[in-house]
Amino acid sequence: MSIADFALPYVRAISPYQPGKPVTELAREMNIPLERIVKLASNENPLGTSPRVQAAVAAALSGVARYPDQYELIDKLATRSGVAAGQVVLGNGSNDVLEMVARVFLAPGRSAVFSQYAFAVYPLATQASGAESIQVPALDYGHDLAEMLAAIRPDTRVVWIANPNNPTGNFLPYADIRAFLENVPADVLVVLDEAYNDYLPPAARVDMAAWIAEFPNLVVCRTLSKIYGLAGLRIGYALAAPAVVDLLNRVRQPFNVNNLALVAAMAALDDEDFLQASYELNRTGMADIVNALGRLGLQHIPSGGNFVAFRVRDAAVVNQKLLAEGVIVRPIAGYGLPDWLRVTIGTAQENARFIEALERVLAGAQ
């Protein structure tokens, strides 16, 4: 008998999160030069990181011997969001905040509701807490809020919602979310994950922070990993009622966000030019890829994020052939979508490489 056999059974049953394949791994596996590899698998910003962020990080290197102070960034986020500083909690990526929520509100004998095809961390965080997962069948690959509301039980303490959703890209109109919040029991926490909302057209965005006063059971999660280009520094945050933030801070690891991430976030939030360039690049790149998928006769799911999921026959085989071409996309069979792949929107050159490789692979399969 192994010592591992004495671990909590619901932890032993977890299937670990599978990240997108790194370029270095593909280079080793297939002996492809790094410069020939295009990674469009992990929804990273193809423009990289803002020069202002790079300068701020370089200037902060001399201070890494000191423990971090989160005050300035919390104050900035609170001011930008129109909430009090006591309504902001920082995370080592937004995943960290999701884990905090699970630690505070979920446990054996409790349950959480989420949608089929929703972000993989929701069932992982739920299972790691020992709570029961209630997965609601998707509606057109997205959240069915009416059925999710009906699925709430007396022991339900959390509802997870991603908007736009990853990996499918579906976007829920905010009027639908408001109607949902108006009907959710007050003792159920609704976690709205807005990791990709910066890619929505400005007219489609709503200031969810303003809703927290009306719905104190609402938690709004955001990240700087996507459009802000800080995926490697791992920083996200949540906005919530003061009582909720107080509880999250009780389980938050001390100094969970490092010095370089803090200064990078401060600089990134102020670089409007970089944000606009990232938004425009995504908008034009999305159109190019969607048009190509249509030309190839491939079904896709309309996306509000910086990626698009598309359906292809023999998706696993197509993925392997794309890898041989030096193009990394994301298989999403683990989400219950074995016939689908997800591609991140890249630069114009990266998108062209993907389209050309996909055309060759599909032509060879016919």
Backbone torsions as a table, in degrees:
resi	resn	phi	psi	omega
1	MET	NA	136.3	-179.4
2	SER	-93.6	153.2	174.7
3	ILE	-58.1	-29.6	179.8
4	ALA	-63.5	-24.4	179.9
5	ASP	-66.7	-16.6	-179.1
6	PHE	-94.2	0.1	175.6
7	ALA	-69.0	161.9	179.3
8	LEU	-57.7	131.6	-174.9
9	PRO	-60.2	-35.6	-179.0
10	TYR	-73.5	-21.0	173.3
11	VAL	-77.7	-42.4	178.8
12	ARG	-62.7	-24.6	-178.2
13	ALA	-83.2	-6.4	-176.9
14	ILE	-72.2	136.1	168.5
15	SER	-93.6	117.5	-173.9
16	PRO	-59.9	151.6	175.8
17	TYR	-61.7	133.9	179.7
18	GLN	-105.3	109.1	179.5
19	PRO	-75.8	169.1	175.2
20	GLY	-65.0	151.8	-177.4
21	LYS	-66.0	128.0	176.2
22	PRO	-70.0	152.5	179.6
23	VAL	-64.6	-34.7	-179.4
24	THR	-65.7	-34.6	178.7
25	GLU	-67.1	-44.1	178.5
26	LEU	-64.4	-39.5	178.7
27	ALA	-59.5	-41.5	179.0
28	ARG	-68.5	-44.5	-174.3
29	GLU	-66.7	-40.4	-172.3
30	MET	-116.9	8.7	177.1
31	ASN	54.3	45.3	177.9
32	ILE	-103.6	130.8	177.7
33	PRO	-57.9	141.3	-178.1
34	LEU	-55.0	-38.3	-176.4
35	GLU	-69.1	-13.7	179.3
36	ARG	-95.0	-1.0	-175.9
37	ILE	-97.8	133.6	175.4
38	VAL	-114.3	119.1	179.2
39	LYS	-101.3	113.7	178.0
40	LEU	-128.6	51.5	-172.1
41	ALA	-120.6	-21.0	-167.7
42	SER	-120.4	15.1	175.3
43	ASN	58.1	36.3	176.6
44	GLU	-84.6	160.4	179.1
45	ASN	-75.5	117.7	-177.6
46	PRO	-66.9	-16.3	176.3
47	LEU	-81.9	-4.7	-179.7
48	GLY	80.3	-132.4	-176.7
49	THR	-118.2	143.2	178.6
50	SER	-56.1	138.1	175.3
51	PRO	-56.4	-32.9	178.1
52	ARG	-65.6	-36.7	177.1
53	VAL	-66.8	-44.2	-179.8
54	GLN	-59.5	-41.7	179.3
55	ALA	-66.1	-40.7	-179.6
56	ALA	-65.1	-41.2	179.5
57	VAL	-65.8	-43.2	179.3
58	ALA	-60.1	-40.4	-178.9
59	ALA	-70.2	-23.6	-176.6
60	ALA	-90.0	-5.8	-175.5
61	LEU	-59.1	-34.5	-177.5
62	SER	-68.4	-14.1	-177.2
63	GLY	-101.6	11.2	-174.9
64	VAL	-73.5	-8.8	176.8
65	ALA	-76.7	-13.3	-179.0
66	ARG	-97.4	149.0	174.4
67	TYR	-68.8	147.8	-176.0
68	PRO	-74.1	153.9	175.8
69	ASP	-120.4	115.0	-173.9
70	GLN	-84.7	-4.3	-169.5
71	TYR	-55.8	-50.2	-173.8
72	GLU	-60.8	-44.0	-178.7
73	LEU	-69.2	-40.8	177.1
74	ILE	-60.3	-43.6	179.5
75	ASP	-62.7	-41.8	179.1
76	LYS	-64.1	-45.4	-179.5
77	LEU	-65.2	-38.5	178.5
78	ALA	-64.1	-44.7	179.4
79	THR	-63.3	-45.4	179.5
80	ARG	-63.6	-33.6	-175.0
81	SER	-91.9	-9.6	179.7
82	GLY	73.2	31.7	178.3
83	VAL	-126.1	172.6	176.7
84	ALA	-78.3	156.4	179.1
85	ALA	-58.9	-30.7	179.0
86	GLY	-73.6	4.2	177.7
87	GLN	-109.6	11.8	-178.5
88	VAL	-121.3	131.5	172.4
89	VAL	-128.7	135.0	-179.2
90	LEU	-93.9	152.8	178.3
91	GLY	-134.9	156.6	173.8
92	ASN	-78.4	73.6	-165.1
93	GLY	85.1	157.2	179.5
94	SER	-67.6	-22.9	175.5
95	ASN	-57.0	-36.4	178.9
96	ASP	-60.1	-41.2	179.6
97	VAL	-67.1	-39.5	178.1
98	LEU	-61.0	-40.7	178.2
99	GLU	-65.3	-37.4	177.0
100	MET	-61.0	-44.7	179.0
101	VAL	-57.2	-46.0	-179.5
102	ALA	-62.6	-40.5	-178.9
103	ARG	-65.5	-33.6	-177.3
104	VAL	-82.3	-40.4	-168.6
105	PHE	-110.5	-10.8	-177.0
106	LEU	-117.8	149.7	-178.6
107	ALA	-170.2	169.6	173.6
108	PRO	-54.2	137.1	-176.9
109	GLY	91.8	-3.0	176.1
110	ARG	-118.1	168.1	-178.4
111	SER	-138.4	160.4	175.8
112	ALA	-132.7	145.5	-178.5
113	VAL	-109.9	134.9	173.6
114	PHE	-152.3	168.9	-175.8
115	SER	-89.6	148.6	166.0
116	GLN	-55.6	141.3	-179.2
117	TYR	70.1	15.3	178.0
118	ALA	-83.4	172.8	-175.9
119	PHE	-53.5	134.6	-172.7
120	ALA	-62.0	-24.5	-177.3
121	VAL	-68.5	-24.6	-179.2
122	TYR	-63.1	-53.7	176.2
123	PRO	-66.0	-32.5	178.8
124	LEU	-64.1	-48.1	-179.5
125	ALA	-64.6	-38.3	179.2
126	THR	-64.9	-48.3	-178.2
127	GLN	-65.9	-38.4	-179.7
128	ALA	-63.8	-23.5	178.8
129	SER	-87.4	-8.4	-177.5
130	GLY	86.7	1.5	179.3
131	ALA	-80.0	165.9	179.9
132	GLU	-91.3	135.1	176.2
133	SER	-88.9	130.1	173.9
134	ILE	-113.5	101.9	-179.0
135	GLN	-94.7	122.7	-177.3
136	VAL	-97.1	130.6	179.2
137	PRO	-53.4	140.5	-177.6
138	ALA	-73.2	157.8	173.2
139	LEU	-114.6	112.3	-176.5
140	ASP	52.6	43.5	178.0
141	TYR	71.1	6.5	-179.4
142	GLY	-125.7	-171.9	-177.2
143	HIS	-70.0	133.6	171.8
144	ASP	-103.7	91.1	-172.1
145	LEU	-63.8	-34.1	179.1
146	ALA	-63.4	-44.7	179.8
147	GLU	-72.1	-32.4	177.1
148	MET	-65.9	-39.4	176.4
149	LEU	-62.5	-43.1	-179.5
150	ALA	-67.5	-24.7	-177.6
151	ALA	-79.4	-13.2	-179.2
152	ILE	-65.5	130.0	-179.6
153	ARG	-111.8	170.3	177.1
154	PRO	-58.8	-26.2	-180.0
155	ASP	-93.4	4.0	179.9
156	THR	-75.7	132.2	180.0
157	ARG	-122.0	-16.1	-178.9
158	VAL	-140.9	139.8	167.9
159	VAL	-120.3	125.5	179.2
160	TRP	-98.7	128.3	177.5
161	ILE	-135.4	128.5	174.0
162	ALA	-108.1	129.6	-177.4
163	ASN	-145.9	106.6	-2.7
164	PRO	-65.0	157.8	-176.8
165	ASN	-87.0	145.0	172.7
166	ASN	-115.8	125.7	20.5
167	PRO	-102.6	4.4	-172.0
168	THR	-87.5	-24.5	178.4
169	GLY	87.0	-2.7	-177.1
170	ASN	-59.4	144.0	178.7
171	PHE	-118.6	128.7	177.0
172	LEU	-94.2	125.6	174.4
173	PRO	-57.8	141.0	-176.0
174	TYR	-66.1	-24.0	175.1
175	ALA	-62.5	-36.2	178.3
176	ASP	-69.1	-37.6	178.8
177	ILE	-67.1	-40.5	178.0
178	ARG	-61.3	-45.4	178.6
179	ALA	-60.1	-37.8	177.9
180	PHE	-64.3	-48.0	-179.3
181	LEU	-61.2	-35.4	-179.8
182	GLU	-66.1	-19.8	-176.6
183	ASN	-110.6	-9.4	178.7
184	VAL	-73.4	136.0	176.6
185	PRO	-55.5	144.8	-175.9
186	ALA	-64.9	-19.5	-179.3
187	ASP	-93.7	13.8	176.7
188	VAL	-113.5	123.9	179.7
189	LEU	-81.6	129.8	176.0
190	VAL	-105.6	116.3	-179.8
191	VAL	-100.3	112.8	179.8
192	LEU	-101.0	110.4	-176.2
193	ASP	-92.7	109.5	-176.4
194	GLU	-109.2	42.4	-177.6
195	ALA	-58.5	-29.0	-173.5
196	TYR	-114.7	9.6	-173.1
197	ASN	-70.5	-15.8	176.7
198	ASP	-67.3	-16.1	178.9
199	TYR	-90.5	-5.5	176.7
200	LEU	-71.7	150.3	171.9
201	PRO	-57.6	139.7	-177.3
202	PRO	-51.0	-35.7	-178.5
203	ALA	-67.7	-20.3	-177.7
204	ALA	-90.2	-10.5	-175.9
205	ARG	-84.5	149.2	177.3
206	VAL	-131.4	142.6	179.2
207	ASP	-77.0	90.8	-176.8
208	MET	-68.5	-24.1	179.5
209	ALA	-59.9	-31.9	-179.3
210	ALA	-69.2	-15.7	-178.4
211	TRP	-84.6	-14.6	-173.2
212	ILE	-64.0	-36.2	178.4
213	ALA	-61.8	-35.0	180.0
214	GLU	-81.5	-33.0	-178.2
215	PHE	-124.2	84.4	-177.5
216	PRO	-67.2	-6.6	175.3
217	ASN	-95.4	15.0	179.0
218	LEU	-100.7	133.1	172.4
219	VAL	-121.6	125.6	179.6
220	VAL	-106.5	117.8	-179.4
221	CYS	-104.9	137.6	178.2
222	ARG	-138.1	164.2	-177.9
223	THR	-138.0	155.7	172.3
224	LEU	-106.0	13.4	-178.7
225	SER	-77.9	-24.0	-170.2
226	LYS	-95.3	-95.9	-173.6
227	ILE	-64.9	-25.8	-179.9
228	TYR	-80.4	-13.3	174.0
229	GLY	75.1	28.8	-176.9
230	LEU	-112.7	30.0	-175.6
231	ALA	-56.0	-39.7	-177.0
232	GLY	-74.7	-16.2	179.4
233	LEU	-95.2	-11.4	173.8
234	ARG	55.7	85.8	175.7
235	ILE	-148.1	130.3	176.2
236	GLY	-146.0	-178.0	179.9
237	TYR	-159.4	165.3	175.1
238	ALA	-131.5	148.5	173.8
239	LEU	-114.2	133.3	-176.7
240	ALA	-160.7	176.0	175.5
241	ALA	-63.2	149.2	-177.8
242	PRO	-53.4	-39.1	-178.6
243	ALA	-65.4	-35.5	179.0
244	VAL	-71.1	-45.4	178.8
245	VAL	-61.0	-38.8	177.8
246	ASP	-58.2	-42.8	179.3
247	LEU	-67.9	-41.4	179.0
248	LEU	-62.3	-38.5	178.9
249	ASN	-66.8	-22.9	179.3
250	ARG	-71.4	-26.9	179.0
251	VAL	-105.2	-8.0	179.1
252	ARG	-65.4	136.3	175.7
253	GLN	-65.3	137.2	176.4
254	PRO	-58.6	139.7	178.0
255	PHE	54.5	42.8	-175.6
256	ASN	-71.5	-16.0	175.8
257	VAL	-115.5	126.4	-172.9
258	ASN	-80.6	167.6	-176.3
259	ASN	-57.4	-44.1	-176.6
260	LEU	-67.7	-38.6	177.2
261	ALA	-64.3	-37.9	-179.7
262	LEU	-64.3	-47.6	-178.6
263	VAL	-71.3	-33.4	176.9
264	ALA	-63.7	-42.2	179.4
265	ALA	-63.7	-41.6	178.9
266	MET	-58.9	-44.1	-179.0
267	ALA	-71.3	-40.5	-177.3
268	ALA	-64.4	-38.9	-178.5
269	LEU	-64.5	-24.7	-177.6
270	ASP	-94.9	-6.1	-174.9
271	ASP	-93.3	79.0	-177.2
272	GLU	-64.8	-34.5	180.0
273	ASP	-62.7	-43.5	179.1
274	PHE	-64.6	-41.8	179.6
275	LEU	-62.5	-43.8	-179.7
276	GLN	-66.2	-40.9	177.9
277	ALA	-63.1	-38.8	178.8
278	SER	-66.4	-41.2	178.9
279	TYR	-63.5	-46.5	-177.9
280	GLU	-66.4	-40.7	178.4
281	LEU	-60.9	-41.1	179.2
282	ASN	-66.4	-40.1	-178.4
283	ARG	-62.9	-47.6	-178.3
284	THR	-71.6	-38.1	179.1
285	GLY	-66.5	-38.2	177.0
286	MET	-60.2	-44.2	-179.7
287	ALA	-62.6	-41.6	-179.8
288	ASP	-62.7	-45.3	-177.7
289	ILE	-71.1	-41.8	178.6
290	VAL	-62.2	-41.0	177.3
291	ASN	-62.5	-40.6	179.1
292	ALA	-65.9	-41.6	178.0
293	LEU	-61.4	-40.1	176.9
294	GLY	-63.8	-41.6	179.5
295	ARG	-63.3	-32.1	179.8
296	LEU	-86.9	-0.4	178.3
297	GLY	73.4	27.7	-177.5
298	LEU	-102.9	132.2	176.4
299	GLN	-70.2	140.3	174.1
300	HIS	-136.0	162.3	177.3
301	ILE	-100.7	121.3	178.2
302	PRO	-53.2	131.5	-171.3
303	SER	-119.9	139.7	173.3
304	GLY	-98.6	5.6	-176.6
305	GLY	-107.1	-149.5	178.5
306	ASN	-112.7	36.7	-177.7
307	PHE	-156.8	165.8	175.6
308	VAL	-145.2	135.7	176.4
309	ALA	-94.8	136.2	-179.7
310	PHE	-136.8	151.8	-175.6
311	ARG	-99.6	135.6	-177.7
312	VAL	-147.8	141.7	178.0
313	ARG	-65.8	139.3	-179.3
314	ASP	54.3	55.7	-175.1
315	ALA	-57.9	-39.1	-179.6
316	ALA	-64.2	-39.9	178.8
317	VAL	-68.0	-45.1	179.1
318	VAL	-59.8	-41.5	179.1
319	ASN	-60.5	-44.7	-180.0
320	GLN	-62.8	-38.1	-179.8
321	LYS	-71.2	-33.9	174.7
322	LEU	-65.4	-39.1	177.4
323	LEU	-61.0	-39.8	178.5
324	ALA	-65.2	-24.4	176.4
325	GLU	-83.3	-5.2	-178.0
326	GLY	85.0	20.7	-179.5
327	VAL	-117.6	119.9	-178.9
328	ILE	-102.1	117.4	170.0
329	VAL	-116.6	-174.2	-174.6
330	ARG	-115.8	113.9	170.4
331	PRO	-68.5	141.1	-179.4
332	ILE	-123.6	31.3	174.4
333	ALA	-61.3	-31.6	179.1
334	GLY	-64.2	-17.5	176.3
335	TYR	-91.8	4.7	-176.3
336	GLY	86.8	20.2	-179.7
337	LEU	-124.5	70.2	-173.2
338	PRO	-68.2	-18.2	-179.1
339	ASP	-98.1	14.6	-173.2
340	TRP	-124.8	150.8	170.0
341	LEU	-126.4	155.5	177.3
342	ARG	-121.3	130.8	179.9
343	VAL	-119.1	132.7	175.3
344	THR	-79.5	143.6	175.2
345	ILE	-74.0	125.9	-178.7
346	GLY	-109.9	-157.4	172.1
347	THR	-72.3	170.3	178.6
348	ALA	-58.0	-40.6	-180.0
349	GLN	-67.5	-41.7	178.9
350	GLU	-65.8	-41.9	178.4
351	ASN	-62.1	-41.2	179.1
352	ALA	-63.6	-40.9	177.5
353	ARG	-59.9	-44.6	179.4
354	PHE	-61.4	-48.5	-178.0
355	ILE	-61.3	-45.7	179.7
356	GLU	-62.7	-42.7	179.6
357	ALA	-65.5	-42.3	179.5
358	LEU	-63.1	-41.4	178.0
359	GLU	-60.3	-43.6	179.7
360	ARG	-64.7	-44.1	-179.0
361	VAL	-62.6	-44.9	-178.8
362	LEU	-68.7	-37.1	178.2
363	ALA	-63.8	-37.5	180.0
364	GLY	-72.9	-21.9	-178.8
365	ALA	-83.5	-13.3	-176.2
366	GLN	-88.9	NA	NA
